[in-house]
């Protein structure tokens, strides 16, 4: 049992090191690529613009549900006026960056892993390397930079929409005074709370897109099956491990920020 645990631990450490080297190589390759701006704009469209509708929708319903649940909890304590504090801090500190990352992973991350897996199976990546093109920088580097840029912006949109959703439930539907709600939002949320959420968003963006790109790029080595089934397995594992990594990183970052 101890040997098995040691082998598993060494395998995890080796995988993390290999993925880190992969990401650094992709960023280094992106810096020396031609037409970097065009690739970056395309990546921002894929990760940022296309994910905006789902982030907006999830943010709105998260705020609506938070407003509803927290209202009935605070009413029991006679503190329904603090609804703005509870909704604002919960969304800005935790739910905003975490749920945004999970939604982007489900849409853009899975697509990236599948795309790279198909390119690997079709030997397109091998063709790039044969032509002397840095395949990691060409295919992955722009996505990593775009993730670092887009995740904080998507998180900010989620936060705003979620707080507005809490206002709709708490003030419009349940009768909490709107002035009291927004006053508590303004007084309770400080720059430390906002910056902490953005730090999480930056970390989540780099970690999740790195995992998805790494799994898709190495489908031929990491998947248990060849062909289309291997691509499906790589995309599934990329989403699962990215989601778990978001939750683990959220705990670690929160521990340091508190």
C-alpha positions as CSV (number, residue, x, y, z in Angstrom):
1,X,0.0,0.0,0.0
2,X,2.8,2.4,0.9
3,X,4.6,1.6,-2.4
4,X,1.4,2.2,-4.4
5,X,0.8,5.5,-2.6
6,X,4.4,6.5,-3.3
7,X,4.1,5.6,-7.0
8,X,0.9,7.6,-7.3
9,X,2.4,10.6,-5.6
10,X,5.5,10.5,-7.9
11,X,3.3,10.1,-10.9
12,X,1.2,13.2,-9.9
13,X,4.4,15.3,-9.3
14,X,5.9,14.1,-12.6
15,X,2.6,15.0,-14.4
16,X,2.5,18.5,-12.8
17,X,6.2,19.1,-13.8
18,X,5.6,18.0,-17.3
19,X,2.5,20.2,-17.7
20,X,4.4,23.2,-16.3
21,X,7.2,22.7,-18.7
22,X,4.7,22.4,-21.5
23,X,3.0,25.7,-20.6
24,X,6.3,27.5,-20.3
25,X,7.4,26.2,-23.7
26,X,4.1,27.3,-25.2
27,X,4.4,30.8,-23.8
28,X,8.0,31.1,-25.0
29,X,7.1,29.8,-28.4
30,X,4.2,32.3,-28.7
31,X,6.6,35.2,-28.0
32,X,8.7,34.4,-31.1
33,X,5.7,33.5,-33.4
34,X,4.7,35.6,-36.4
35,X,1.3,37.3,-36.5
36,X,1.0,37.0,-32.7
37,X,-1.7,39.7,-32.5
38,X,-4.0,37.9,-35.0
39,X,-3.7,34.6,-33.1
40,X,-4.3,36.4,-29.8
41,X,-7.5,38.1,-31.1
42,X,-8.8,34.7,-32.4
43,X,-8.1,33.1,-29.0
44,X,-9.8,36.0,-27.1
45,X,-12.8,35.5,-29.3
46,X,-12.9,31.7,-28.5
47,X,-12.3,32.0,-24.8
48,X,-13.9,35.4,-24.0
49,X,-16.6,36.4,-26.5
50,X,-18.1,32.9,-27.1
51,X,-18.2,32.2,-23.4
52,X,-19.9,35.5,-22.5
53,X,-23.5,34.3,-22.9
54,X,-23.2,31.3,-20.6
55,X,-21.3,33.4,-18.0
56,X,-24.0,36.0,-18.1
57,X,-26.8,33.5,-17.8
58,X,-25.2,31.5,-15.0
59,X,-24.3,34.8,-13.2
60,X,-27.8,36.0,-13.3
61,X,-29.4,32.8,-12.0
62,X,-26.7,32.5,-9.3
63,X,-27.6,36.0,-8.1
64,X,-31.3,35.2,-8.2
65,X,-30.8,32.0,-6.2
66,X,-28.4,33.6,-3.7
67,X,-30.8,36.4,-3.1
68,X,-33.7,34.0,-2.5
69,X,-31.8,31.6,-0.2
70,X,-29.9,34.2,1.8
71,X,-33.1,36.3,2.3
72,X,-35.0,33.5,4.0
73,X,-31.9,32.6,6.1
74,X,-31.3,36.2,7.2
75,X,-35.0,36.7,8.0
76,X,-34.8,34.0,10.7
77,X,-32.0,36.1,12.3
78,X,-33.8,39.4,11.8
79,X,-31.0,40.6,9.6
80,X,-32.5,40.8,6.1
81,X,-31.0,44.3,5.7
82,X,-27.6,42.6,5.4
83,X,-28.7,40.8,2.2
84,X,-26.4,43.0,0.1
85,X,-23.4,42.1,2.3
86,X,-24.1,38.4,2.0
87,X,-24.8,38.3,-1.7
88,X,-22.0,40.7,-2.7
89,X,-19.2,39.1,-0.7
90,X,-20.3,35.5,-1.6
91,X,-20.2,36.3,-5.3
92,X,-17.1,38.5,-5.4
93,X,-14.9,36.4,-3.2
94,X,-15.9,32.9,-4.2
95,X,-18.8,32.2,-6.6
96,X,-17.7,34.6,-9.3
97,X,-14.3,33.3,-10.1
98,X,-15.1,29.7,-9.4
99,X,-18.3,29.4,-11.4
100,X,-16.8,31.5,-14.2
101,X,-13.9,29.2,-14.5
102,X,-16.1,26.1,-14.5
103,X,-18.3,27.5,-17.2
104,X,-15.3,28.4,-19.4
105,X,-13.8,25.0,-18.9
106,X,-17.0,23.3,-19.9
107,X,-17.2,25.3,-23.1
108,X,-13.8,26.6,-24.3
109,X,-11.6,24.1,-22.4
110,X,-13.3,21.0,-23.7
111,X,-13.3,22.4,-27.3
112,X,-9.6,23.1,-27.0
113,X,-8.7,19.6,-25.8
114,X,-10.9,18.1,-28.5
115,X,-9.3,20.3,-31.2
116,X,-5.8,19.5,-30.2
117,X,-6.6,15.8,-29.9
118,X,-8.0,15.7,-33.4
119,X,-5.0,17.6,-34.8
120,X,-2.7,15.1,-33.0
121,X,-4.6,12.1,-34.4
122,X,-4.6,13.6,-37.9
123,X,-0.8,14.2,-37.7
124,X,-1.3,17.9,-38.2
125,X,0.9,18.6,-35.1
126,X,3.6,16.3,-36.5
127,X,3.4,18.2,-39.8
128,X,4.0,21.5,-38.1
129,X,7.0,20.1,-36.3
130,X,8.3,18.7,-39.6
131,X,8.1,22.2,-41.2
132,X,10.1,23.6,-38.3
133,X,7.1,25.4,-36.6
134,X,7.0,25.5,-32.8
135,X,3.6,23.6,-32.5
136,X,3.2,24.5,-28.8
137,X,3.7,28.2,-29.3
138,X,1.6,28.1,-32.5
139,X,-1.4,26.2,-31.1
140,X,-1.3,26.8,-27.4
141,X,0.6,30.0,-26.5
142,X,-2.1,32.4,-27.7
143,X,-4.8,30.5,-25.8
144,X,-2.8,30.8,-22.5
145,X,-2.4,34.5,-22.9
146,X,-6.0,34.9,-23.9
147,X,-7.1,33.0,-20.8
148,X,-5.1,35.2,-18.5
149,X,-6.7,38.3,-20.1
150,X,-10.3,37.0,-20.4
151,X,-10.9,35.2,-17.1
152,X,-10.7,38.3,-14.9
153,X,-13.0,40.2,-17.3
154,X,-15.5,37.4,-17.4
155,X,-15.4,37.2,-13.7
156,X,-16.1,40.9,-13.4
157,X,-19.1,40.5,-15.6
158,X,-20.3,37.5,-13.6
159,X,-19.9,39.6,-10.4
160,X,-22.0,42.5,-11.7
161,X,-24.7,40.4,-13.1
162,X,-24.9,38.2,-10.0
163,X,-25.2,41.2,-7.7
164,X,-27.9,42.6,-9.9
165,X,-29.7,39.2,-9.8
166,X,-29.6,39.4,-6.0
167,X,-31.2,42.8,-6.2
168,X,-34.0,41.5,-8.4
169,X,-34.8,38.8,-5.9
170,X,-34.2,40.7,-2.7
171,X,-35.6,44.1,-3.5
172,X,-37.9,43.7,-6.5
173,X,-39.6,40.4,-5.4
174,X,-39.1,40.2,-1.7
175,X,-39.3,43.8,-0.6
176,X,-35.9,44.6,0.8
177,X,-35.3,48.4,0.4
178,X,-33.2,49.0,-2.7
179,X,-31.2,51.8,-1.1
180,X,-30.3,49.6,1.8
181,X,-29.3,46.8,-0.5
182,X,-27.0,48.9,-2.6
183,X,-25.6,50.7,0.4
184,X,-24.6,47.4,2.0
185,X,-23.0,46.3,-1.3
186,X,-21.0,49.5,-1.5
187,X,-19.9,49.5,2.2
188,X,-19.1,45.8,2.4
189,X,-17.1,45.1,-0.8
190,X,-13.6,46.5,-0.7
191,X,-10.7,46.5,-3.1
192,X,-9.2,43.5,-1.2
193,X,-12.3,41.4,-2.0
194,X,-12.3,42.4,-5.7
195,X,-8.5,41.9,-6.1
196,X,-8.7,38.6,-4.4
197,X,-11.3,37.4,-6.9
198,X,-9.2,38.6,-9.8
199,X,-6.1,36.8,-8.5
200,X,-8.2,33.6,-8.4
201,X,-9.4,34.3,-11.9
202,X,-5.9,34.7,-13.2
203,X,-4.7,31.5,-11.6
204,X,-7.8,29.6,-12.7
205,X,-7.4,30.8,-16.3
206,X,-3.8,29.7,-16.6
207,X,-4.3,26.4,-14.8
208,X,-7.4,25.2,-16.6
209,X,-6.3,26.1,-20.1
210,X,-2.9,24.6,-19.4
211,X,-4.5,21.3,-18.4
212,X,-6.9,21.2,-21.3
213,X,-4.2,22.0,-23.9
214,X,-1.8,19.5,-22.3
215,X,-4.3,16.7,-22.4
216,X,-5.4,17.4,-25.9
217,X,-1.8,17.9,-27.2
218,X,-0.7,14.6,-25.7
219,X,-3.7,12.5,-26.6
220,X,-1.4,9.9,-28.3
221,X,0.4,9.4,-25.0
222,X,-2.2,9.9,-22.3
223,X,-5.4,8.4,-23.7
224,X,-6.2,4.8,-23.1
225,X,-7.7,4.3,-26.6
226,X,-6.6,5.4,-30.1
227,X,-8.6,7.5,-32.6
228,X,-11.8,9.3,-31.8
229,X,-12.4,7.4,-28.6
230,X,-9.0,8.7,-27.3
231,X,-10.0,12.3,-28.2
232,X,-13.2,11.9,-26.3
233,X,-11.4,10.5,-23.3
234,X,-8.8,13.3,-23.4
235,X,-11.5,16.0,-23.5
236,X,-13.4,14.4,-20.7
237,X,-10.4,14.1,-18.4
238,X,-9.3,17.6,-19.3
239,X,-12.7,19.0,-18.1
240,X,-12.7,16.8,-14.9
241,X,-9.1,17.6,-13.9
242,X,-9.6,21.3,-14.7
243,X,-12.7,21.4,-12.5
244,X,-11.0,19.6,-9.6
245,X,-7.9,21.9,-10.0
246,X,-10.2,25.0,-9.8
247,X,-11.6,23.9,-6.5
248,X,-8.2,22.9,-5.1
249,X,-6.6,26.1,-6.2
250,X,-9.5,28.1,-4.8
251,X,-8.9,26.6,-1.3
252,X,-5.2,27.2,-1.5
253,X,-5.5,30.8,-2.7
254,X,-8.2,31.6,-0.2
255,X,-6.0,30.2,2.6
256,X,-3.3,32.7,1.7
257,X,-5.6,35.6,1.1
258,X,-7.5,35.4,4.4
